[in-house]
Each structure stands twice: as C-alpha cells, then as structure tokens.
Amino acid sequence: MKKGLFIFIILFFLAGCTSTVRVRKGDTLYSIARRKNVPVRALIQENHLTPPYTIKKGQLLKIPQQRIYTVRKGDTLYSIARKFNSNVTDVARQNNLSAPYSLKPGQKLVVKSWDNSVSDADKSSLNPPEAKAKNTPIKRAIQIPKSAQGKRFNRPVLGKVIGNFGPNNAGVNNDGINIAAKAGTPILAADKGTVAYAGNDLKGYGNLILLKHDDGWFTAYAHADKISVKRGALIKAKQPIGTVGKTGGVKTPQLHFEVRYKTKPVDPNLYLKNAK
C-alpha cells in the first residue's frame, strides 16, 4: 500500500480532530467537550484548569488527543496504563488485546492521555441542568448544505443494529452503526461510487472498504470476511463488494457501516432508505 494512500485513510478516520479550540460566546467546558467528543475531565487535565472551571470568550483550549506508545523491554500493560493515567481494561479494549496481554518490545499501542473519571463536584459544576435531565447520547452536529440533505443510501446488509452511532455507555464513540448478519452474507454498495480503499491496514477495522460517492459523500464497510473489489473500481448501487465477517476488533459476524460527508461522520440511520 502506498504511503500517501495510507495517510489519506488515517486522515479520513481522524478528520475533525483538532488540537485547539477557541472559546465562543456561551461556551462551557461541557458544551465544548460534547462538540469535540472528549471527556470533560480530559479538557480539565489537558488545560490544567481548577474549580470553578471558568472559561472566557476568545480563550484557546487544547483538545486532548490519543497517543501512540511504543512498547519497551520490561513494559507490562499495567505499567503502561499507569504511565498514562488509564487502566488495563481501557488500554486492552483500545488495542483489541486479550488476556494474558502479552506485549513485545517495539509494539505500537494506542493510549489515552487523560483520566475518564469525573467527580460528583465536577459534574455539578460542568453539566447544565438540561443535560443531566435528558441524559441522552450526544451526537456530533455538522453543517450539510441543503443540496445534500436529501441524500439517501441503500442498506448494505439486512440485520439487527447492535451498535448505534455516537458514544455508548462506556464512553466509546461509534462513527457508524454495527449490523449483525450471518458470516458470508453479501455486503451491497449503499450507492454508486468509486472504491477509494480496499484492504486491512487500519487496526481494529479488519477488512475495510471505502466508497467515494458524488457530492462529497463516502461510505465505509468494515469487518468484512472477503473483499471482492479493488481500489479505483467503479461500483453500481447494490453491487456486492464483499461478505460479512468478524475480522478486526469484533468477535461475532457483523458489518460496521459508516456514512460520511466530506470526512465528517453522520448517523447512518438518518440517511438510509426505509430506516427502522
């Protein structure tokens, strides 16, 4: 795989992650954390803030990012978790590791640079009353032109949705939906387009297909068992492009499906025909 394409794929999935944000009128730490999809505690730690966590219009805040750690001789998952103020369970989940968590020098691990815990006092100071009352999953809002708002995609596979768009109870954000289906079930292109990528270079996604559609739209299909298309191929709507599998960071057959507008993820259920 060419280096340039791999960088494009990485940017595709990490697009929208900025290192800083300028505080706007009416902003709170809670609203910024919600907008940037990071824990409130992460913002506090990254910017060395203290109670009552007051921020001002025009203030520049750092947005915490994930980091890549290279395993050294003598490292254990426990020692790495402690180093980054995390815990073994979180680090293992991020890197799809299973017990006994054997590590090798030179191995690359994704690690967090913050502590997810938020005290009751922090919650009282940071969470607006309406947010606590609703206690609903937060979804990222993006600007989509009126000319593109009516876009609808075909369902790539039929099955039960086992993972919804947005953050789950564990605080992990899902940029798409996960649909359970039998292994070997054909994956159908959600619309006509061009294969932008077909391979397994992104850890956790397994066999992955990206389709580029008209007007700035993309769709992604992950955890495939087999890929039946190649990069650059022109694809028709509902054309088989692979089969359902359990490659990457999943244990049961399923399809991870994403819809993106100019790299920004949107809830697929809002753009699927006959969405249930």
N, C-alpha and C positions, 0 to 999 in steps of 0.2 A: 504494500500500500504506500502511495506517495505521501511524503511528509506534509505537503501542502493540503492534501485532502484530509489527512488525519486531524490537522489543526482546525480545518473547517468544521469537521464533525464535533470536535471538542467545543469550539465556539458556539456551534448550533445548540448544544445542550446546556451550555453555561451562559448563553446570551442573557442579558438583562441583569447580571450580577455586577454591580458597580462597587468600587472601593470606598466611595464617599457619597454623601447626600447633603444638600443644603436645606436647612430647616425652612419651611414655608409658614406663612401666617396660619395659625390654627393647628399646627402640627403638635403632636405629643410623641413621646417615645413609643407609646403603644401604637399609634397610627403609623409611624414610620416603620416599626417592626412588622406590622401587618402588611404594609405596602412592599417591603423588601423581603418578606418571608424569612425572617430570622427571629430567634427568641428575644424577648425584651431584655432578658438577663445578658444576652450576648452584646447588645448595644451598650449596656451599662458597663460591662467589663472592658470592652474594646476602647471605650472613650473615657474610662476612669471616672465615671460620674458618681456622685454621692447624693443621698437624700436631701431635698425632696425631688431630685432629678429634674430640675428646671432647665428648659432649653429656650433659646431665643431665635427669633426670625433672623435668617442670614447665617446662623451658626453652621459650621461644617462638621458633620459627624462621620466617623469611619464606620463602614459596614463590614462586619466580620466575615471572613471567607474560610472555606475549608482549606486545609493544608495537606501537602503530601510529605510523609515522613519515610525516610529510608532506614530500614531495619539494620541495626548494628549488632556485632557479636555480643552475646550476653543479654540482649533485649528479650523481654517477655511481653506478652500483651498487657499484663498488669502494669509493668513498669512504664510502658508507652502511654497507657491510659492515664496513669498518674501524672506523667510529664505534661500532658495536655489537658489536665483538669477534667478528664472524662471518666468513663467507666468501661470495664471489659466488655459488657454486653453491647454498649453503643458502638465501640470500635469494631467488634466482631460483626455486628449487623451491617455497618457501613461497608465492610470489606468482604462480606459473604463468607466469613470464616466459621468453621465448625470445631467443636471440642475434639481434641485437646489443644487446639490453637497453636499448632507448630509453626514457627517462624524461621526464615532463613536470612542470613546477612545479605543485604542488597535488595531485599523485597520491598516494594513500594506499598505504603498504606495511606488511605485517606483518613485524616484525623480532624477532629473539631478543635477549635481554639477557644472554646467557651464552655461554661457550665450551664446546662439547661435549667437547673433548678431556680425557682423564683419563690422568695419568701412571701408569707401572707402580707407582710407590711408592704413589700414591693407591689403586690397585686392591688392593694388598696390605693397606693399612690399612683399607679400607672394605668390601670384599667378603668375606662369610663363606665358608669353605671349601665348604660345600654348594652355595652359589650358583654358585661358579666351576666346580664339578664338573658341575653339571647344565647350565649354560649354555643354558637354555631361555627362550623368550619369556615375559614377565611379563604376566599378565592381571589386571585390576582385580577384586577381590572386593567384592561389595556384599551387603547384607542384604535378602533377599527372603522375605517371610512364607511359611509353609508352604502357606497357602491359595492362593498364586500360583505356587508352584514347579512345579506340573504343567502350566503353560500351554504349549501347542504351537501353532505357526503353520504355515500352508501355505507352500510355496516360491513366491516371487513370480515366478521365472523359472527355467527349467532351463538348466544350463550349467556350465562348469568354474570353480571358485573360483580366481581369480588373485590375490586379496589377502585374507589371513586377518586375523582380529581380533587386536588387540594391536600391540605395537611390532615393526617389521621390522628388517632388518639395518642400515638407515640411521638407526635410532633414531626414525623417524616412527611415531606411534601411529595405528592404524586403529580407529575406533569401531564398525566393522561389518565386512562382507565385501564383496568385489567379485566379481561373477559375469560371465564373458564370455558374450555372446549376440549373435546377428545383429541389426543395426540394424533397427528396426521390429518386433521381437518384442514381443508384448503383455506388459505388466507387470501381474500379478494381485495384488489386495489379499491380504495374508497372513491377514487375518481381517476380520470385520465391524467397522465403526467409522465415525468421522466425519472428514472432511477438515479438519485443523487448519490446513494451509497448502498452497498450490499456487502456485509461482512460481519466480523465478530471482534473488532478492535476495542470496543468500549466495554470495560469490565462491568459485569452485572446485567448487561442487556442481552448477552448471548448473541445469537444470530439476529442481526438487525437489518432492516430495510428502510431507507428513507426515500420518499417520493416527493418530487417538486411539482407543484400544480400551477395553474395560471393565477395571475393576480396576487402573487406573494404568499400563497398557501403551501404548507408542507404537511405530510402525514408520516408517522413513524410506526413501525411494526417490529416489536422485539420478542425475544424468547422463542423464535421460530426453530422448528426441528430442521427443516430444509429450506434453502433459498433457491428459487427457480428462475431468478432474473439476474442480469448483470448491470453494472453501472453504465449509464448512458442509454439504456434501452427505453424505447417509447412504450408506454403501458396504456391499455384501454381500461375504462371503468369496469369494475367487477372481474378483471382478468386475474387468474390465480398467480400469485407471486411467491408463494411458499406454503409451508404447512405448519400447523400449531405444534409447539413442543414445550420443553421445560429447560431450555438452555439458559445460561446466565444465573442470576441470583434467585431462582424460584425452584420450588420442589414439586409442583404439580403442573400439568399441562395448562397453558393459558397464553393469551395474547395481550401484551402491553401495547396499547394503541394511543398515539398522541396526534392532536391536531394543533398546528402552529401557524400563526400569521406573522410573517417576517421574523421568524425565530421565537416569537413570544407564544408560550403555551396558552391555549384556551380550553375550556371544558368541552370535551368531545360530544357529550350528551346534548349540548346546545346546538350542535351543527350536524348531527346525524339525522337522516331521514327516518321517520317513524320512531323517534326516540322514545324509550319507555322509562 
